[in-house]
Amino acid sequence: MEIKSVELLAPVHKKQLLTYLRLADKRLGLLINFHVALIKDGITRIVNGLEDDDHAKSPSRKEG
């Protein structure tokens, strides 16, 4: 669990938590930002082992 109190979470915050998860050999982490009106809006789940959307490839489809 990584706790922040910043106006906006930057990509570096997510990568920092992902690094902690990898080093601790854990699968799931929570990034919690307390600088929001509703706490549910400040909670981000980070999963170790999932591909980034930018790098994910769509499955190839065979035709015929």
C-alpha positions as CSV (number, residue, x, y, z in Angstrom):
1,M,0.0,0.0,0.0
2,E,1.3,3.4,-1.0
3,I,-0.2,6.5,0.6
4,K,-0.1,9.9,-1.1
5,S,-1.6,13.3,-0.6
6,V,-1.1,15.0,-4.0
7,E,-3.4,17.0,-6.3
8,L,-3.0,14.5,-9.1
9,L,-1.4,11.1,-9.3
10,A,1.5,11.0,-11.8
11,P,2.5,7.9,-13.7
12,V,5.6,7.7,-11.6
13,H,3.5,7.0,-8.5
14,K,2.0,4.0,-10.1
15,K,5.4,2.8,-11.3
16,Q,6.8,3.2,-7.9
17,L,4.1,1.0,-6.3
18,L,4.6,-1.6,-9.1
19,T,8.3,-1.7,-8.3
20,Y,7.5,-2.3,-4.6
21,L,5.1,-5.1,-5.6
22,R,7.8,-6.7,-7.8
23,L,10.5,-6.5,-5.2
24,A,8.2,-7.9,-2.5
25,D,6.8,-10.6,-4.9
26,K,3.2,-9.4,-4.3
27,R,0.4,-9.4,-6.8
28,L,-1.9,-6.6,-5.7
29,G,-1.3,-3.1,-4.3
30,L,-3.4,-0.1,-3.4
31,L,-2.3,3.5,-4.2
32,I,-4.3,5.8,-2.0
33,N,-4.5,9.5,-2.5
34,F,-6.0,11.4,0.4
35,H,-6.1,14.7,-1.5
36,V,-9.7,14.0,-2.8
37,A,-13.2,14.9,-1.6
38,L,-14.3,11.2,-1.6
39,I,-11.8,8.6,-0.5
40,K,-13.2,6.1,-3.1
41,D,-12.0,8.5,-5.8
42,G,-8.5,8.4,-4.4
43,I,-8.0,4.6,-4.5
44,T,-6.2,2.9,-7.4
45,R,-5.6,-0.8,-7.6
46,I,-2.2,-1.8,-9.1
47,V,-1.8,-5.4,-10.2
48,N,1.7,-6.9,-10.7
49,G,2.0,-9.0,-13.8
50,L,-0.7,-7.4,-16.0
51,E,0.5,-5.8,-19.2
52,D,0.0,-2.0,-19.6
53,D,-2.8,-1.0,-22.0
54,D,-0.2,0.7,-24.1
55,H,1.7,-2.5,-24.6
56,A,-1.1,-5.0,-24.7
57,K,-1.6,-6.7,-28.0
58,S,-4.9,-7.8,-29.3
59,P,-5.3,-11.5,-29.8
60,S,-4.7,-12.6,-33.4
61,R,-7.7,-14.0,-35.1
62,K,-7.5,-16.8,-37.6
63,E,-9.7,-16.6,-40.6
64,G,-11.2,-19.4,-42.5
